[in-house]
């Protein structure tokens, strides 16, 4: 896109202060930040929240947030939204006078789009360049963005000058149609300012949870509650709150979008520079598009208790204890008569002692639990048969599975909620949902371990295999 010959590029204001002005040194700092950052955990990312402090304090957290992006995607526009640190005004300032000049070159600004925003919505947008002149919160995001996306995108820098939630809501209504797969939104914000280290962690946790709730009213209520605690030296618990609030007004009520906390630290964690008496908090958060899987049915607490009793009595009987005891009650609920897949796991002193199951059900659930209990105790090839003298130390866990749903994209996998089935020819591997929670694996590790360790494929074998997900109702 050709620029107006009278355009005025915005010069870097904090190079040499917040980050190195020398491009070689800047690249070195970026490499170090990304090397220590959290790996990619999210897919179909629509937005991220990243801190905007000096890189020695928040560089790793910013890199963790930017790591969630897919560098191979070609975004039409990247909206960078920040809250003004220097001047107050009742609108949002869109920079549309020229490009941003950075140590490594120019960041292309979609000036035509910016001018159209100002022309079409003059009550809420302005092209006042003064709001951007000394503002660091957009500028410090650009090196991270450039590191991930390289080229092929244009930016829309927006600085919000208002503190009126009603205006933030109007800004959101204009920008919401652009929150789609063609564009990316970056929210620039640090968290708590200047409380002591322990108080900062508590305040930042509360604010993070408010954001994850995807409800602007929850965020506003939480910020107000934080302020009312009169924590010494706490100036704000979210310095870019108007920017984050604007995004929440865009996402609230959309069940296909989910916020995920990626990584946290505060300035007191930087031992070479940090003062733990007065700190600033930093969170990296990502917003992803997800697909939900509906559970076929829900077990009642009575159903769970009945299945556990059946499993316990079956275990006792199969291992030579209470052999005359009828392990099945005279009547069972309609839920327990449905054909379902199920796994039964035995643990002794917290360690696995046997686990067997079937992914699909060709038996009523209560009978499936009976059979899998016997199999876990006597047929798991990894263990000897359970002995009668061990029974008092054996704990039972039952996982009732939903029907399989074939995956078109791994974006639909929610770690901790979904189990996976990988099939490739005669090979197959299964992980129950709780495996991801117990191991702390990323999505790629969850898939890789299942492919290699369970299905006998290569680590990346899942990429060409058939993938299925399911949910599990787990109780013990």
C-alpha positions in Angstrom: 0.0 0.0 0.0 1.5 3.4 -1.0 1.8 5.9 1.8 0.7 9.6 1.5 3.9 11.5 0.6 3.1 13.9 3.5 2.9 11.0 6.0 4.9 11.4 9.3 6.5 8.2 10.6 6.4 7.7 14.4 9.9 7.4 15.7 10.8 4.9 18.4 10.4 6.6 21.8 11.8 4.1 24.3 14.5 2.2 22.3 17.5 2.2 24.6 15.3 2.5 27.6 12.8 -0.4 27.6 14.7 -2.5 25.1 18.1 -2.2 23.3 18.3 0.3 20.5 20.9 -1.7 18.7 19.2 -4.2 16.4 21.8 -6.9 17.1 21.5 -6.6 20.8 17.8 -6.4 20.6 17.7 -9.7 18.7 19.9 -11.3 21.3 17.5 -10.2 24.0 14.6 -11.5 22.1 16.3 -14.9 21.5 17.0 -15.2 25.2 13.4 -14.3 26.1 11.9 -16.8 23.8 14.4 -19.5 24.8 13.2 -19.3 28.4 9.5 -18.7 27.6 6.6 -21.2 27.9 6.0 -23.2 24.7 3.0 -23.1 22.5 -0.1 -24.3 24.3 -2.9 -22.7 22.3 -4.2 -22.9 18.7 -6.5 -20.6 16.7 -5.4 -17.7 18.8 -7.4 -14.6 18.3 -5.8 -12.3 20.9 -3.1 -12.1 23.5 -2.5 -10.0 26.6 1.2 -9.2 27.0 3.1 -6.9 29.5 4.8 -3.7 28.4 7.6 -3.2 30.9 11.3 -3.1 30.3 12.4 -6.4 28.8 14.7 -7.2 31.8 11.6 -7.5 33.9 8.8 -8.8 31.7 10.5 -10.0 28.5 10.0 -13.7 29.3 6.3 -13.3 30.0 5.8 -11.3 26.8 7.6 -14.0 24.9 5.4 -16.7 26.5 2.3 -14.8 25.3 3.6 -14.3 21.8 4.8 -17.9 21.6 1.1 -18.9 21.4 0.8 -17.3 18.0 1.3 -19.3 14.8 4.1 -17.6 12.9 3.0 -19.1 9.6 -0.3 -17.4 9.5 -0.8 -14.3 7.4 -2.9 -11.8 9.4 -4.5 -9.0 7.4 -4.2 -6.6 10.4 -2.8 -6.7 13.9 -4.7 -4.5 16.3 -2.5 -3.2 19.1 -4.6 -1.8 21.9 -3.1 0.1 24.8 -4.2 2.5 27.5 -2.6 5.9 27.6 0.1 6.6 30.2 0.7 10.2 29.4 -2.5 12.1 28.4 -6.2 11.8 29.2 -8.8 12.2 26.5 -12.3 10.9 25.9 -11.7 8.8 22.9 -9.3 6.2 21.4 -6.4 7.5 19.3 -5.6 5.6 16.1 -2.2 6.3 14.7 -2.7 6.9 11.0 -0.1 9.5 10.0 2.7 7.0 8.9 4.6 3.9 10.0 6.4 3.0 13.2 10.1 3.3 12.9 11.9 0.6 14.9 15.6 -0.3 15.4 15.2 -3.2 12.9 13.2 -1.2 10.3 9.6 0.0 9.8 6.4 -1.6 11.0 3.8 -1.0 8.4 0.7 0.9 9.7 -2.6 0.4 7.9 -3.1 4.2 7.8 -6.1 3.9 5.3 -8.0 1.7 7.7 -7.1 3.9 10.7 -8.4 7.0 8.9 -11.6 5.2 8.0 -12.2 4.4 11.7 -11.8 8.1 12.5 -14.0 9.2 9.7 -16.8 6.7 10.3 -16.8 7.0 14.1 -15.6 10.5 15.1 -17.3 10.3 18.5 -15.0 7.5 19.7 -11.9 7.6 17.5 -9.4 10.4 16.9 -6.2 10.6 14.9 -4.4 12.6 17.6 -0.7 11.6 17.1 0.3 13.2 20.5 -1.3 10.2 22.2 1.3 8.0 20.5 4.3 10.2 20.6 5.8 9.2 23.9 3.6 6.1 24.6 5.6 3.0 25.2 2.9 0.4 25.6 2.3 -0.2 21.8 6.0 0.2 20.8 7.4 -2.4 23.2 5.1 -5.1 21.7 6.4 -4.7 18.2 9.8 -6.4 18.4 8.1 -9.5 19.8 5.5 -9.4 17.1 8.2 -9.0 14.4 10.1 -11.9 15.9 7.1 -14.2 15.5 5.4 -13.0 12.3 8.4 -11.5 10.4 6.6 -9.9 7.5 3.3 -9.7 5.7 1.1 -7.9 8.2 0.1 -4.3 8.9 -0.6 -2.9 12.3 -3.4 -0.7 13.7 -2.1 1.1 16.8 -4.8 2.3 19.2 -4.3 4.1 22.4 -7.3 4.5 24.7 -7.5 7.7 26.6 -10.8 7.3 28.4 -11.6 5.7 31.7 -15.3 5.5 31.0 -16.4 1.8 30.6 -19.3 3.0 28.4 -16.9 4.4 25.8 -14.8 1.2 26.0 -18.0 -0.7 25.2 -18.7 1.5 22.1 -15.1 1.0 20.9 -15.6 -2.7 21.3 -18.8 -2.6 19.2 -16.9 -1.1 16.3 -13.9 -3.5 16.5 -15.8 -6.7 17.3 -16.5 -7.6 13.6 -12.7 -7.7 13.1 -12.1 -10.3 15.8 -11.9 -13.2 13.4 -9.3 -15.4 11.8 -8.1 -12.7 9.5 -6.9 -10.5 12.3 -5.0 -10.6 15.6 -5.5 -8.4 18.7 -2.8 -7.6 21.1 -3.7 -6.1 24.5 -0.9 -4.3 26.2 -1.0 -4.3 30.0 1.0 -4.9 33.1 -0.8 -6.0 36.3 -0.4 -4.7 39.9 1.8 -1.6 40.4 3.9 -1.2 43.5 2.6 -3.4 46.3 4.9 -5.7 48.1 5.7 -9.1 46.5 3.2 -11.3 48.4 0.3 -8.9 48.0 1.1 -8.5 44.3 0.8 -12.3 43.7 -2.6 -12.3 45.4 -3.9 -9.3 43.6 -2.6 -10.5 40.2 -4.2 -13.9 40.7 -7.6 -12.3 41.4 -7.3 -10.1 38.4 -6.2 -12.9 36.1 -9.2 -15.0 37.2 -11.5 -12.1 36.5 -10.2 -12.0 32.9 -10.5 -15.8 32.5 -14.2 -15.4 33.4 -14.7 -13.6 30.1 -17.1 -11.1 31.7 -16.5 -7.4 31.7 -18.6 -6.9 34.8 -16.5 -9.4 36.7 -13.3 -7.5 35.8 -14.8 -4.2 36.9 -16.0 -5.7 40.2 -12.6 -7.3 40.8 -10.7 -4.1 40.1 -13.0 -2.2 42.5 -12.6 -4.9 45.2 -8.8 -4.8 44.9 -8.8 -1.1 45.4 -11.1 -1.3 48.4 -8.6 -3.5 50.2 -6.3 -0.5 50.6 -3.2 -2.6 50.0 -0.1 -0.4 50.8 1.4 1.2 47.7 -1.1 -0.5 45.3 -1.7 2.2 42.6 -3.6 -0.1 40.2 -4.1 -3.8 39.7 -4.3 -3.6 35.9 -2.7 -0.5 34.3 -4.2 -1.3 30.9 -7.6 -2.1 32.3 -9.6 -0.1 29.7 -7.8 -2.0 26.9 -8.6 -5.4 28.5 -12.1 -4.3 29.3 -12.6 -3.4 25.6 -11.6 -6.9 24.5 -13.9 -8.5 27.1 -16.8 -6.4 25.7 -15.9 -8.1 22.4 -15.7 -11.6 23.7 -18.2 -11.9 26.5 -21.0 -14.4 25.9 -19.1 -16.2 23.1 -18.7 -19.8 24.2 -16.4 -20.5 21.2 -13.7 -18.2 22.7 -11.7 -19.1 25.8 -9.0 -17.2 27.7 -6.0 -19.2 29.0 -3.4 -18.0 31.5 0.1 -18.8 30.1 2.7 -17.5 32.5 3.2 -15.1 35.4 6.0 -13.3 37.2 6.5 -9.9 38.8 9.5 -7.6 38.9 10.5 -9.0 42.3 11.3 -12.3 40.6 14.2 -10.7 38.7 16.8 -11.1 41.4 19.5 -9.0 39.7 17.2 -6.0 39.5 14.0 -6.7 41.4 12.9 -5.0 44.7 10.4 -7.1 46.4 9.1 -4.3 48.6 7.5 -2.6 45.6 6.8 -4.7 42.5 4.9 -4.7 39.2 3.0 -7.8 38.1 3.0 -9.4 34.6 0.7 -12.0 33.1 0.7 -13.5 29.6 -2.8 -14.5 28.5 -4.1 -15.9 25.3 -7.6 -16.0 23.8 -8.3 -19.0 21.5 -11.2 -20.2 19.4 -12.4 -23.6 20.6 -15.0 -26.2 19.6 -17.0 -27.7 22.4 -18.0 -31.3 22.8 -21.3 -32.0 24.5 -21.5 -34.8 27.0 -24.1 -37.4 26.1 -25.4 -37.8 29.6 -24.5 -37.0 33.2 -24.2 -39.5 36.0 -25.8 -38.7 39.3 -24.0 -39.0 42.6 -26.2 -42.0 43.3 -25.1 -43.6 40.0 -21.4 -43.0 40.9 -21.9 -44.5 44.3 -23.7 -47.6 42.8 -20.9 -48.2 40.3 -18.2 -47.9 43.0 -20.0 -50.3 45.2 -20.4 -52.7 42.2 -16.7 -52.4 41.4 -15.6 -52.9 45.1 -17.7 -56.0 45.5 -16.7 -57.4 42.2 -13.0 -56.8 43.1 -13.5 -58.6 46.4 -15.2 -61.5 44.8 -12.7 -61.9 41.9 -9.8 -61.9 44.4 -11.3 -64.5 46.7 -13.0 -62.4 49.3 -16.8 -62.4 50.0 -17.2 -64.8 47.2 -20.9 -65.5 48.0 -21.8 -61.8 48.0 -24.1 -60.6 45.1 -22.1 -57.7 43.6 -25.0 -56.2 41.6 -28.1 -54.5 43.2 -31.5 -55.8 42.3 -32.3 -52.6 40.3 -30.0 -50.0 38.6 -30.8 -46.7 37.1 -31.5 -46.1 33.4 -28.1 -44.4 33.1 -26.3 -47.5 34.2 -28.1 -49.6 31.7 -26.8 -47.6 28.7 -24.0 -49.0 26.7 -20.8 -46.9 27.5 -17.1 -47.3 27.4 -15.4 -47.4 30.7 -12.0 -47.8 32.4 -11.4 -49.1 35.9 -8.1 -48.2 37.6 -6.7 -49.8 40.8 -4.2 -47.9 43.0 -2.3 -49.2 45.9 -0.7 -46.6 48.2 -1.1 -44.0 45.5 0.6 -46.1 42.8 -1.1 -47.8 39.8 -1.8 -51.5 40.5 -3.9 -52.2 37.4 -6.0 -50.5 34.7 -8.2 -51.9 32.0 -11.0 -50.5 29.9 -12.8 -50.4 26.6 -13.3 -47.2 24.5 -16.7 -48.2 23.3 -19.5 -50.0 25.0 -21.2 -53.1 23.9 -22.5 -53.8 27.4 -24.6 -51.9 29.9 -22.4 -49.6 31.9 -22.8 -51.5 35.2 -21.7 -54.8 33.5 -18.8 -53.0 31.7 -17.6 -51.8 35.1 -17.8 -55.3 36.5 -15.8 -56.8 33.6 -13.1 -54.1 33.6 -12.7 -54.4 37.4 -11.9 -58.1 37.0 -9.6 -57.4 34.1 -7.7 -54.7 36.0 -7.2 -57.1 38.9 -6.2 -60.2 36.9 -5.4 -59.4 33.3 -3.2 -56.2 33.2 0.0 -57.6 31.7 2.1 -55.0 33.6 1.2 -56.4 37.0 0.7 -59.7 38.9 -2.8 -60.6 39.9 -4.2 -58.7 42.9 -4.0 -60.8 46.0 -6.7 -61.0 48.7 -4.4 -59.6 51.3 -3.9 -56.5 49.2 -7.5 -55.6 49.0 -7.7 -53.3 52.1 -5.0 -51.1 50.4 -6.6 -50.9 47.0 -8.4 -47.8 45.9 -10.7 -47.7 42.9 -11.1 -45.1 40.2 -13.8 -45.4 37.4 -13.8 -43.4 34.2 -17.0 -43.4 32.2 -16.5 -42.4 28.6 -18.6 -40.4 26.2 -19.0 -41.5 22.6 -15.9 -40.8 20.3 -15.8 -37.7 18.2 -13.4 -37.6 15.2 -11.1 -34.6 15.2 -10.7 -32.3 12.3 -8.3 -30.0 14.2 -6.4 -30.4 17.5 -7.8 -27.0 18.4 -10.8 -28.8 19.8 -8.8 -30.6 22.4 -9.1 -29.1 25.9 -6.4 -30.5 28.1 -7.8 -32.0 31.3 -11.2 -32.3 29.8 -10.7 -34.5 26.7 -9.1 -37.9 26.4 -7.6 -38.9 23.0 -7.7 -42.0 20.8 -5.1 -42.3 18.1 -5.6 -44.9 15.4 -3.2 -45.7 12.5 -3.9 -49.1 10.8 -3.8 -51.8 13.4 -2.1 -49.5 15.9 -3.9 -47.5 18.5 -3.2 -45.6 21.7 -5.4 -44.0 24.3 -4.9 -41.4 27.0 -7.7 -40.6 29.5 -8.3 -36.9 30.2 -6.7 -37.0 33.6 -3.3 -37.9 32.1 -2.8 -34.3 30.9 -3.6 -33.0 34.3 -1.3 -35.4 36.2 1.7 -34.9 33.9 1.3 -31.1 33.1 2.1 -31.8 29.4 1.4 -29.4 26.7 -1.1 -30.4 23.9 1.8 -31.5 21.6 3.4 -33.6 24.4 0.0 -35.2 25.2 -0.3 -36.2 21.5 3.3 -37.1 21.1 3.5 -39.4 24.1 0.2 -41.1 23.1 1.5 -41.7 19.6 4.9 -43.0 20.6 4.3 -44.6 24.0 0.8 -46.0 23.5 0.3 -46.5 19.8 3.9 -47.4 18.9 4.1 -44.7 16.3 6.7 -42.0 15.8 6.5 -38.9 18.1 4.7 -37.0 15.3 2.7 -40.1 14.2 -0.5 -38.4 15.4 -0.3 -35.9 12.6 -1.2 -38.6 9.9 -3.3 -40.8 12.1 -7.0 -40.7 12.9 -7.7 -38.7 16.0 -10.7 -39.0 18.3 -11.6 -37.2 21.5 -13.9 -38.1 24.3 -14.8 -36.8 27.7 -14.7 -38.9 30.9 -16.7 -38.7 34.1 -14.0 -39.7 36.6 -14.8 -40.6 40.2 -13.1 -42.7 43.0 
